[in-house]
Amino acid sequence: MDLTKTSRFISLILRHKPETIGITLDEHGWANVNELLDGVNIDMPLLEEIVATDDKQRYTFNDDKTLIRANQGHSIPVD
């Protein structure tokens, strides 16, 4: 799997079009990690690698890694 393409797809979902994979973001832009994993069809170790190695630091997990969000650049309303 191409990490760059997968990261860009996740960015699209978390910043612009969560409905693409049938998920919703809360008012702060957080998405449920399990729903994202299912929707993108990847596993947690791959998602952790994408988050850790992204050169632009696009993503943040919450403390227990059950939620994820894009750090900036949303075109949808988030608080």
Residue pairs with C-beta under 8 A, 6 or more apart in sequence:
1 42
1 46
3 46
3 49
3 50
3 53
6 40
6 42
6 46
6 50
7 50
7 54
7 58
9 40
10 36
10 40
10 47
10 50
10 59
11 58
11 70
11 73
12 20
13 20
13 21
13 23
13 31
13 36
13 39
13 40
14 25
14 29
14 31
14 36
14 59
14 68
14 69
14 70
15 70
15 73
15 74
15 75
15 76
16 74
16 75
16 76
18 24
18 25
18 31
18 76
20 39
21 35
21 36
21 39
21 40
22 35
22 39
23 31
23 32
23 35
23 36
23 39
24 31
25 31
25 69
25 76
25 78
27 78
27 79
28 69
28 78
28 79
29 69
29 70
29 74
29 78
29 79
30 62
30 67
30 68
30 69
31 67
31 68
31 69
32 66
32 67
33 44
33 47
33 61
33 65
33 66
33 67
33 68
34 66
36 47
36 68
37 43
37 44
37 47
44 65
47 68
48 65
50 59
51 59
51 60
51 61
51 68
57 71
58 70
58 71
58 72
58 73
59 68
59 69
59 70
59 71
60 68
60 69
60 71
61 67
61 68
62 68
69 78
